Amino acid sequence: MKKIISFCLLAIVAVQFVHAQTPVGKHSFALQQDQFLLDNKPFQIISGEMHPARIPKMYWRHRIQMAKAMGCNTIAAYIFWNYHETKQGQFDFATENRNVAEFIRICQEEKMWVLLRPGPYVCAEWDFGGLPSYLLKIPDIKVRCSDPRYLQAVERYIKNLSLQVKNLQCTNGGPMLMVQIENEYGSYGNDKNYLEKLRVMWKDNGINIPFYTSDGATAYMLDAGNIDGAAIGLDSGSSDKDFEQAKKRNPNVPAFSGETYPGWLTHWGEKWQRPDTTSLKKEITYLLSNHRSFNLYVIHGGTNFGFTAGANAFSATQYQPDITSYDYDAPISENGNATPKYYMLRNLIASQNHLSLPPVPAAVPVISIPEIIMQKHSTIWQHLPKAITSAQPLTMEALNQDQGLVVYKTKLIGHKSGKLTITEPHDFALVFLNGKYVDSVYRDGGKWTVTLSASEVKDPVLEIVMEGMGHINFAQFMIDRKGITDRVTLNGMTLMNWEMFPLPMQPADVTKMTEQKITSEDTREGGLFTGSFTLNTVGDTFIDMAAWRKGMVYINGHSLGRYWNKGPQKRLYCPANFLVKGNNRITVVDLFQKTAINISGKETME
């Protein structure tokens, strides 16, 4: 009898892998009580998650092939709303890494199925959890609920995204099997009407494949986050107890581990998060031996280029911004290499499911860049735009700005020295009095007061440079506007009549910042530095910023992201497609550095 059962199980696995290799033509995908059915046959999802927005387009196919060679038959992909609607009402599904349909088609060409995770909220350690920051211009906006102003924007997003992906559903000959409704909603709210409205919107826009939700494996999260008829994703599902909890929520749909974590995220100021692989091996062994479907979050993390990194906060004064790297200690490293964790999982999946896997793709070439001579180019003070005036400070969003820098300026009338308090600084501030640096203020911890010394100037000039470091992407403090979010007081007196100078610091903005003559008056903090270097061949590299303090790096009009000597990240990933044969130009904007320090490119992150 045991031999018969074993033979049947092997047959099921064989069927699963055959189907995993042939996502061509029209297919059906359905939910049964305890399993998924692909063309009416049991199917085990073995998924690896990666995000097209975090991966240079030239490497999409390589990373998908890496997941396939590790034993995956499916790719799960978050789609970041704010990456595609960068300006209200203007959608971009073509430039840089934004062609979602092409990513899905490459999955199909590589004979991989797709789980689409379009939000509208996704978390993902991505800025504002994928929501567009223009929503924050509405003073009393409520997100992730039935607020009609929010829903109107969501409906516009769903309509535009559906046009890109509806023909790629398995029912239409594509590789898409399921679409997720929202994300981990039970960790945030309980507006089930909102979740149902999302499902209706997707259906009304041509999405006819099954839906699923993803929540922690606790009763209250599943009760608030799952909707009837949707499969249950568990974040994570690693034991019989977890799956029993899902069965209590709804015994009529299958459950799977929607996020099984091979690694973890890292914030600035922490040590690199590198979880022990023993528990991961145990969890994957459990899922495979019990024929549970699962999704590895993430199999490959990629990079938070530009200002796309998010932040966490679990109290009113806490703020934990994410580093630029989204390596995540994932099986496939930030620049696409197979790690020891990758080979452990590959061997485990192959042996448990009796698979003959394709060879692991070759590593992507890397290069080192000899020392680049850097020179001071100018300062942010030499590139201030025309001032915007207001009685009270305005947030970045109110200034039609997402992140970057804003310089706030006013004269001190009445009190001219004493205790200056910024309420609230989002997220990092440099305070200047009469052009001289006084101190910095960091949002985390609630210590937002500095001391201004007395001066001989009749009406001292106060300037505050505010840096936004990523909108909070999880839990209850997501309404997270940037800049000075309320007021500035001196000895309790509210300071009025502000001039504001927006500096969005997008690549196009930095490119326009032409070289200026540096005088003795331009020695204060906030420098721009440039350097040129010549390459005979291009490849991936890591720009070493260990000697610098805090700022942003741009190469050939591309933003590599933020660096901070607080660590742990000291080097920024630069993909080959950001470089050119011949002359290349690097620009560094450092909030503190006054003199140039030479830079080089390394072959590894550390």
C-alpha positions in Angstrom: 0.0 0.0 0.0 2.8 2.4 0.9 4.5 1.7 -2.5 1.2 2.5 -4.3 0.8 5.8 -2.4 4.5 6.8 -3.1 4.0 6.0 -6.8 0.9 8.2 -6.9 2.6 11.1 -5.2 5.5 10.8 -7.6 3.0 10.9 -10.5 1.4 14.0 -9.1 4.9 15.7 -8.8 5.7 14.7 -12.3 2.5 16.2 -13.6 3.2 19.3 -11.7 6.6 19.8 -13.2 5.4 19.0 -16.7 2.8 21.7 -16.4 5.4 24.0 -15.0 7.3 23.7 -18.2 4.5 24.5 -20.6 2.6 27.8 -19.8 1.7 28.1 -23.5 -1.8 28.2 -24.9 -5.0 28.7 -22.9 -5.2 27.1 -19.5 -7.6 26.9 -16.5 -6.5 27.5 -13.0 -8.9 26.8 -10.1 -9.2 26.6 -6.3 -10.1 23.4 -4.7 -10.5 22.8 -0.9 -6.9 21.6 -0.3 -5.1 22.3 -3.5 -4.7 24.3 -6.7 -5.9 22.8 -10.0 -4.1 23.6 -13.3 -6.1 22.2 -16.2 -8.1 20.1 -13.6 -4.9 18.5 -12.3 -3.2 19.1 -8.9 -0.5 21.7 -9.1 2.1 22.6 -6.5 3.3 26.2 -6.8 7.0 26.6 -6.1 7.5 30.3 -6.6 10.4 32.7 -6.3 9.5 36.3 -5.9 11.3 39.2 -7.6 10.3 42.7 -8.5 10.9 44.0 -12.1 11.2 47.6 -10.8 14.2 46.6 -8.6 16.1 44.7 -11.4 17.7 46.3 -14.5 15.6 45.3 -17.5 18.6 43.8 -19.2 18.8 41.2 -16.4 15.2 40.2 -16.1 15.6 37.0 -18.2 18.8 36.1 -16.3 17.1 36.4 -12.9 14.1 34.4 -14.1 16.4 31.7 -15.4 18.2 31.6 -12.1 14.9 31.0 -10.3 14.0 28.2 -12.7 17.4 26.6 -12.2 16.8 26.6 -8.4 13.6 24.5 -8.9 10.9 27.2 -9.1 8.0 26.8 -11.6 6.5 30.2 -10.8 7.5 33.9 -10.4 5.7 36.1 -8.0 6.0 39.8 -8.8 5.0 42.9 -6.9 3.9 45.8 -9.1 4.5 49.2 -7.5 1.8 51.7 -8.3 3.9 54.8 -7.6 6.6 53.5 -10.0 4.1 53.6 -12.9 2.1 56.7 -11.9 4.9 59.1 -11.0 2.7 62.1 -11.7 -1.0 62.1 -11.0 -2.9 60.7 -14.0 0.2 60.0 -16.0 1.1 56.3 -16.4 4.4 54.9 -17.6 4.6 51.2 -18.6 7.5 51.6 -21.1 10.6 53.3 -19.7 13.5 51.9 -17.6 12.2 48.8 -15.7 8.5 49.6 -16.1 7.3 47.3 -18.9 5.3 44.9 -16.7 3.8 43.0 -19.7 7.3 42.4 -21.1 8.5 41.0 -17.8 5.5 38.6 -17.7 6.1 37.6 -21.3 9.7 36.7 -20.5 8.4 34.5 -17.7 6.3 32.7 -20.2 9.1 32.4 -22.7 11.2 30.8 -19.9 8.2 28.4 -19.2 7.4 29.9 -15.8 4.0 30.7 -14.3 3.2 34.1 -12.7 1.5 35.3 -9.5 0.7 38.9 -9.9 0.9 41.1 -6.7 -0.4 44.5 -7.9 -1.5 46.0 -4.5 -2.6 48.7 -4.8 -0.7 48.6 -1.5 2.2 46.1 -1.4 4.5 47.0 1.5 7.7 45.4 0.1 10.0 47.9 1.9 9.2 50.1 -1.0 8.5 53.9 -0.6 4.9 54.4 0.8 4.2 50.7 0.2 3.7 51.5 -3.5 1.1 54.1 -3.0 1.7 57.4 -4.9 2.8 60.3 -2.6 0.5 62.7 -4.4 -2.3 61.3 -2.3 -0.6 63.0 0.7 -1.4 66.4 -0.8 -5.0 65.8 0.5 -4.8 67.0 4.1 -7.3 64.4 5.5 -6.7 61.5 3.1 -7.4 58.0 4.4 -5.6 55.2 2.5 -6.3 51.5 2.3 -10.0 51.9 2.9 -13.2 53.1 1.3 -12.3 56.8 1.3 -13.8 57.8 -2.1 -10.9 60.0 -3.0 -8.5 57.1 -2.5 -10.7 54.7 -4.3 -10.9 57.0 -7.3 -7.2 57.0 -7.6 -7.1 53.2 -7.1 -9.6 52.6 -9.8 -7.6 54.7 -12.3 -4.5 52.5 -11.4 -6.4 49.2 -11.8 -7.8 50.3 -15.1 -4.5 51.2 -16.5 -2.6 48.2 -15.2 -5.3 45.8 -16.3 -4.9 47.0 -19.9 -1.3 45.9 -19.7 -1.8 42.4 -18.2 -5.3 41.1 -18.9 -4.3 39.4 -22.1 -1.5 37.6 -20.2 -3.9 35.6 -17.9 -3.7 31.8 -18.3 -7.2 31.9 -19.6 -6.1 34.1 -22.5 -2.9 32.1 -23.2 -0.6 33.8 -20.8 1.3 32.6 -17.7 -0.7 34.5 -15.0 -2.4 32.1 -12.6 -3.6 34.4 -9.7 -3.9 38.0 -8.7 -3.5 39.1 -5.1 -6.0 41.5 -3.5 -4.2 44.2 -1.4 -1.4 42.9 0.9 -1.3 41.8 4.5 -4.5 43.8 5.1 -5.2 42.1 8.4 -2.1 43.8 9.8 -3.5 47.2 9.0 -7.3 47.4 8.9 -10.7 45.6 8.7 -12.6 47.3 5.9 -13.8 44.2 4.1 -16.0 46.4 1.9 -12.8 47.9 0.6 -11.3 44.5 -0.3 -14.5 43.5 -2.1 -14.5 46.7 -4.1 -11.0 46.0 -5.2 -12.0 42.5 -6.4 -15.0 44.1 -8.3 -12.6 46.6 -9.9 -10.3 43.9 -11.2 -13.2 41.8 -12.5 -14.8 44.9 -14.2 -11.4 45.4 -16.0 -11.2 42.0 -17.4 -9.4 40.0 -14.7 -11.0 36.5 -14.6 -8.5 34.3 -12.9 -8.6 33.4 -9.2 -7.7 35.9 -6.5 -5.8 35.4 -3.2 -4.9 37.4 -0.2 -1.8 37.2 2.0 -1.7 37.6 5.8 0.0 36.5 8.9 -1.1 33.1 10.1 -3.2 34.4 13.0 -6.9 34.3 13.5 -7.5 38.1 13.6 -5.3 38.8 10.6 -7.0 36.2 8.5 -10.4 37.3 9.6 -9.7 40.9 8.6 -7.6 40.3 5.6 -9.1 37.4 3.7 -12.3 37.6 1.6 -14.5 34.7 0.8 -13.6 32.9 -2.4 -10.0 34.0 -2.4 -7.2 31.6 -1.7 -5.3 32.2 1.5 -1.7 33.1 1.4 0.1 32.8 4.8 3.1 35.0 5.6 4.5 32.6 6.4 3.0 29.1 6.4 5.6 26.9 8.0 3.7 24.3 10.1 0.5 22.3 10.4 -0.7 24.8 12.9 -0.4 27.7 10.4 -2.4 25.8 7.8 -5.0 24.7 10.3 -5.5 28.4 11.1 -6.2 29.1 7.4 -8.7 26.2 7.3 -10.6 27.7 10.3 -10.9 30.9 8.3 -12.2 29.2 5.2 -12.2 25.4 4.6 -13.4 25.8 1.1 -10.2 27.3 -0.5 -6.6 26.2 -0.6 -3.9 27.9 1.6 -0.2 28.2 0.7 2.8 30.0 2.1 2.4 33.3 0.4 5.8 34.5 1.8 8.4 32.1 3.0 11.4 34.1 4.1 14.9 33.0 3.0 16.4 36.3 4.2 15.3 39.6 5.7 15.4 43.4 5.3 18.0 45.8 6.7 17.7 49.3 8.0 20.3 52.0 8.2 22.3 51.6 11.4 21.7 47.9 11.8 24.0 45.0 11.1 23.3 43.1 7.8 20.3 40.8 8.4 21.5 37.3 7.6 19.1 34.7 9.1 20.3 31.2 9.9 19.6 28.7 7.1 18.9 25.8 9.4 15.3 27.0 10.1 14.8 27.8 6.4 15.9 24.3 5.4 13.5 22.8 7.9 10.6 25.0 6.7 11.2 24.2 3.0 11.5 20.5 3.8 8.1 20.7 5.6 6.4 22.5 2.7 7.8 20.1 0.1 7.2 16.9 2.0 3.6 17.9 2.6 3.1 19.1 -1.0 2.3 22.6 0.1 2.6 25.4 -2.4 4.8 28.3 -1.4 6.5 31.5 -2.6 10.0 32.5 -1.5 10.0 36.1 -0.5 12.4 37.0 -2.0 14.4 34.7 -4.2 16.2 37.8 -5.5 15.8 41.3 -4.0 17.6 43.7 -6.3 18.1 47.4 -5.5 16.2 50.4 -4.2 17.5 52.7 -6.9 16.9 56.5 -6.5 14.4 57.3 -3.7 12.4 54.1 -3.8 13.5 52.6 -0.4 10.8 52.7 2.2 10.9 52.8 6.0 9.3 51.2 9.1 7.8 52.8 12.2 6.0 51.2 15.1 5.6 54.3 17.3 5.0 58.0 16.8 8.7 58.9 17.3 10.3 55.8 15.7 11.7 55.9 12.1 13.7 53.1 10.5 14.6 53.8 6.9 15.7 50.9 4.6 19.1 50.8 3.0 19.5 51.2 -0.7 20.4 47.6 -1.3 17.6 45.1 -1.3 19.9 42.1 -1.3 17.8 40.7 1.5 20.3 37.9 2.0 18.3 36.2 -0.7 19.4 33.0 -2.5 20.3 35.2 -5.6 22.4 38.1 -4.6 21.8 41.7 -5.5 23.9 41.5 -8.6 22.5 38.1 -9.6 25.0 35.5 -8.1 24.0 32.1 -6.8 24.8 32.0 -3.0 25.4 28.9 -0.8 21.7 29.4 0.2 20.7 29.1 -3.4 22.5 25.7 -3.9 21.1 24.4 -0.6 17.5 25.2 -1.8 18.2 23.9 -5.4 19.5 20.6 -4.0 16.6 20.3 -1.6 13.9 21.1 -4.1 15.4 18.7 -6.7 15.8 15.8 -4.3 12.4 16.2 -2.6 10.5 16.6 -5.9 12.7 14.2 -7.9 13.5 16.9 -10.5 16.3 17.2 -13.1 16.9 20.9 -13.1 18.5 23.0 -15.8 22.1 24.2 -15.2 22.6 27.3 -13.2 23.2 30.3 -15.5 26.6 31.9 -15.7 27.3 34.7 -13.3 27.0 38.3 -14.7 30.4 39.9 -15.3 31.7 42.3 -12.8 34.5 44.9 -13.1 36.6 47.1 -10.8 37.0 50.8 -11.5 40.4 52.3 -10.5 40.4 55.4 -8.3 38.2 58.2 -9.8 39.5 61.7 -9.1 36.7 63.7 -7.6 36.4 67.5 -7.6 34.0 69.9 -5.8 31.6 71.0 -8.5 29.3 73.5 -6.6 27.0 73.5 -3.6 23.2 73.1 -3.2 23.2 76.7 -2.1 24.2 77.8 -5.6 21.3 76.0 -7.2 18.3 77.1 -5.2 15.2 77.8 -7.3 12.8 80.7 -6.9 11.4 80.8 -3.4 7.9 79.7 -2.5 6.6 81.7 0.5 4.2 80.6 3.2 3.4 81.7 6.8 4.1 78.2 7.9 6.4 75.6 6.5 4.9 73.4 3.7 5.6 69.7 3.3 7.4 68.3 0.3 4.1 66.9 -1.0 2.4 70.3 -0.8 5.3 71.6 -2.8 4.6 69.0 -5.5 7.7 67.1 -4.5 8.1 63.5 -3.5 11.5 63.4 -1.7 14.9 64.9 -2.1 15.8 68.1 -0.3 14.0 71.3 0.7 15.7 74.4 2.1 13.5 76.3 4.6 14.5 79.9 5.4 13.2 82.6 7.7 14.4 85.6 9.8 14.4 85.4 13.6 12.3 88.2 15.0 11.7 88.3 18.8 13.6 85.3 20.1 17.0 85.2 18.4 18.7 82.3 20.3 17.7 79.5 22.5 16.0 76.1 22.0 14.9 75.5 18.4 12.4 72.6 17.9 11.3 71.2 14.6 7.9 69.4 14.8 8.1 67.0 13.1 11.3 66.7 11.0 10.7 64.1 8.2 13.3 62.9 8.1 16.8 64.4 8.5 17.6 68.1 9.0 20.7 70.3 8.9 20.3 73.6 10.8 22.2 76.7 9.8 22.3 80.1 11.5 23.6 83.0 9.5 25.1 80.6 7.0 27.0 78.5 9.7 26.2 74.9 10.4 24.7 74.4 13.9 23.6 70.8 14.2 21.6 68.0 12.6 18.3 66.6 13.7 17.2 63.1 12.9 13.6 62.1 13.1 14.1 58.7 14.9 13.8 58.9 18.7 12.0 62.2 19.0 15.0 64.4 19.9 14.1 67.3 17.6 15.6 70.2 19.5 18.9 72.0 19.0 20.5 75.1 20.7 21.0 78.4 18.7 23.7 80.6 20.2 23.3 84.3 20.4 24.7 86.4 17.5 25.5 90.0 16.7 23.2 90.0 13.7 20.0 92.1 14.2 17.7 89.7 12.4 19.5 86.3 12.3 18.8 84.1 9.3 17.7 80.6 10.0 18.0 77.9 7.3 17.0 74.3 7.6 17.9 71.7 4.9 15.4 68.9 5.1 16.0 65.5 3.5 13.2 63.0 2.9 14.5 59.4 3.4 11.6 57.2 2.4 7.9 57.2 3.2 6.8 54.6 5.8 5.6 51.5 4.0 4.0 49.4 6.8 1.5 49.5 9.7 -0.3 52.5 11.3 2.0 55.5 10.6 1.8 55.4 6.8 0.5 58.9 6.5 4.0 60.1 6.4 4.6 63.5 4.7 8.1 64.7 4.1 9.9 67.9 5.1 8.8 70.1 8.1 5.4 68.6 8.7 4.0 71.0 11.3 6.0 73.9 12.6 9.3 75.3 14.0 9.5 77.0 17.4 12.2 78.9 19.2 11.7 78.9 23.0 8.1 78.0 22.3 7.4 80.8 19.9 6.2 79.6 16.4 8.4 81.0 13.7 6.5 82.5 10.7 7.1 83.8 7.2 9.1 81.1 5.5 10.8 80.9 2.1 11.1 77.4 0.7 13.4 76.2 -2.0 12.5 72.7 -3.4 15.3 70.5 -4.6 13.8 67.2 -5.8 17.3 65.8 -6.7 16.0 63.6 -9.4 18.6 62.7 -12.0 17.4 65.3 -14.4 17.5 68.0 -11.7 21.1 67.1 -10.8 22.2 67.0 -14.4 21.0 70.7 -14.7 23.2 71.7 -11.8 26.0 73.2 -13.7 29.5 73.7 -12.3 29.9 77.0 -10.3 32.9 78.9 -9.1 33.6 77.9 -5.5 34.3 80.9 -3.3 35.1 81.2 0.4 31.4 81.7 1.1 30.6 78.4 -0.5 32.5 76.2 1.9 29.5 75.2 4.0 27.9 71.8 4.0 25.9 70.6 1.1 28.5 70.1 -1.6 28.2 68.6 -5.1 31.2 66.7 -6.4 32.0 65.2 -9.8 34.5 63.0 -11.5 35.0 61.4 -14.8 36.4 57.9 -15.7 37.0 56.0 -18.9 36.0 52.3 -19.4 37.1 50.0 -22.2 34.5 47.4 -21.1 31.4 47.7 -19.0 30.2 45.4 -16.3 28.4 45.5 -12.9 30.4 47.2 -10.1 29.9 48.5 -6.6 30.8 52.1 -6.0 32.7 52.4 -2.7 31.4 55.3 -0.6 33.0 54.2 2.7 35.0 57.5 3.1 31.9 59.7 2.5 29.3 60.8 5.0 25.7 61.1 3.8 24.1 61.7 0.5 23.3 60.4 -3.0 25.2 59.1 -6.0 24.4 59.6 -9.7 26.2 58.0 -12.7 25.5 59.1 -16.3 22.1 60.4 -15.3 21.1 57.4 -13.2 20.5 57.5 -9.5 22.2 54.7 -7.6 20.5 55.7 -4.4 21.5 56.9 -0.9 24.6 56.2 1.2 25.2 57.0 4.9 28.3 56.3 6.9 25.9 55.0 9.6 26.1 51.7 7.7 26.0 48.9 7.2 26.0 49.5 3.5 29.2 51.1 2.3 29.0 50.3 -1.4 26.2 51.0 -4.0 25.4 48.6 -6.8 25.9 50.0 -10.3 24.6 47.7 -13.1 26.4 47.6 -16.4 23.6 49.3 -18.2 24.3 52.5 -16.2 27.8 52.6 -17.7 29.2 53.2 -21.2 32.4 52.4 -23.0 34.4 55.6 -23.1 33.8 58.5 -20.8 31.6 58.2 -17.7 30.5 60.9 -15.2 29.8 60.4 -11.5 28.1 63.0 -9.3 27.9 62.9 -5.5 25.7 65.1 -3.4 26.9 65.0 0.2 25.1 66.8 3.0 28.2 67.1 5.2 31.3 66.6 3.1 33.2 69.9 2.3 36.2 68.5 0.4 36.4 65.9 -2.4 37.4 62.3 -1.7 38.3 59.9 -4.5 36.1 57.0 -5.3 36.6 53.5 -6.9 34.4 50.7 -8.1 34.7 47.2 -6.4 33.7 43.8 -7.6 31.8 42.8 -4.5 29.3 44.4 -2.0 31.8 44.0 0.8 
